[in-house]
Amino acid sequence: MLLPRALLLLFVTALAGKAHAQEPVSEGIQIGLSTDRVSITADFSGANLTIFGALENVDPLISRQGRYDVVVVLEGPPRTVVVRKKTRVLGMWINTQSVIFRDVPASYSVAMTRQPQDITAPANYRRLALRPENVHLQPLDPEENVSTLKEFRNALRARKEARGLYVEYAGGVQFLSRNLFRATLRLAPNVPVGTHRARAFLFRNGVFVEETSALLTIRKAGLEQRIFEYAHQRSFLYGLAAVLLAIVTGWLGRLIFRKE
Amino acid sequence: MGIYLPIAEMSVNMVVLLAMGGAVGFLSGMFGVGGGFLITPLLIFYNIPPAIAVATGANQVIASSFSGALAHFKRGSLDMKLGGVLLAGGVVGSSIGIYVFAYLRRLGQLDLIVSLLYVAFLGSVGGLMLVESVRAIRRARGGQVASLRRPGQHNWIHRLPLKMRFRASKIFVSIIPVLGLGAIIGFLASIMGVGGGFIMVPALIYLLKVPTNVVIGTSLFQIIFVAAFTTVVHSTANQTVDVVLAFLLMVGGVAGAQYGARVGQRLRGEQLRALLAVLVLAVALRLAFDLFVRPASIYSLATGAS
């Protein structure tokens, strides 16, 4: 479960375009986070994250026709990922081939106002590196064979999708009024901890207008976080503590059950 | 009830883990084994990453061995000197094992080697035990008295140099096989997350001719220290020990062991061994099955290696 303070709220921003009233001003998009931290507690089993945002300088005509579209992305921290492929050797399935990718977003959750093909053309998504199939995947070895690279990129995306880490939710962004919107993003139970980046993209009549972003830290709550940090920063002492815990548990067990 | 494992970074069902620990503890109490060789495969079946299953299994082994060893410490039914020499070998074997473990993990072959080792060891130990116990049951039916053969004649081991006298065990043997045995157990402890009692006990009895009354105590004594060493080194080198996971398994295990011991006293020795053999073979078959059947996805992801 997310703690209540994790609810992300809107900072209503002053209209920026007032000074240039004469010129035709283009639309803007803002999202604001009331907190920059989300904590995962021991019983976390996935959750919805809500982000509120606003459009600026909205053209009433286009708004009435419903030709404004918003795509919100929550991108997990970049990690180095090894993709391994199993093949059959002597009847057994063994990892035989691997490709290493760097700076792979650990998670990639998208919410949008409508079906993706109704918002803009595939070429535009590609140009903006938007949607799971366009996430930029850079191999560590630049000399990597092109067809191998294609195969392993697809495999990486497919595995991420199967684990619920790369997800897309058409209809996940809803307009509450002419210029206020709410985006609902799905956090998987195994959502990676670290600094996530929320990005919002505004489209008008299928044309990309503006992008904005905000940072959000997802961390384990209290005890889980301390155990994790302790295990990684003071790993020797952590090991000793684990041994001590085992000895005390074994000893107590003996005491408790002998008295019966 | 869900609980989040901080090192495995996943949500699991707490009741399932307690029950798993309890069931293995029950069996270990019933059969007088540590249970590490069942915990690690069960964790792997439950989708815990093998690297974490192995390191956490070693941690869990300490609790069950310590609980069992307390009684032997009180009665003094253990050979400290023999245990010490075994331990010296164990520390060396475990260190080599940790290095190999980290290397295999980098190569992406750790899961395969862990499975293969389990299939080989569980398969052969289970098979031998089944054959032996079925023979014993037949003999008992035939009215003959089953006897543990303990021949007095010397074998090749007694011709090796560097002999040392172990008073509590009443043996005078070369320290080479003792160190070697300790090293093998240590190596297996760090790669498989087992205590190694299932190899140590028969080796002490049949190879070194240690009297049966000090075998279990000495074996447990050495296992506690090797498992503790393995836990600390795994934690330092690989950060794969999950204390939350280990604690749940320990609590279930320590409780289960007490009930298992009571049931075990009512069953006949050879029947008990036949049951354990079937169980060990079943785990080996299941692991082998996973190796040979086409996986749901032939691709897998691993994070962090650079």
Interface residues (C-beta under 8 A of the other chain):
Chain A: I40 T41 A42 D43 F44 S45 R79 T80 V81 V82 V83 R84 K85 K86 T87 R88 G91 M92 W93 I94 N95 S98 I100 A106 L140 F152 A155 L156 A158 R159 K160 A162 P189 N190 P192 V193 K220 L223 E224 Q225 I227 F228 A231 H232 S235 F236 Y238 G239 L240 A241 A242 V243 L245 A246 I247 T249 G250 W251 L252 G253 R254 F257
Chain B: M1 G2 I3 Y4 P6 I7 E9 M10 S11 N59 Q60 I62 A63 S64 S65 F66 S67 L70 G108 Q109 D111 L112 A228 T231 V232 V233 H234 S235 T236 Q239 V241 V243 V244 A246 F247 M250 V251 V254 A255 A257 Q258 L291 F292 V293 R294 P295 S297 I298 Y299 S300 L301 A302 T303 G304 A305 S306
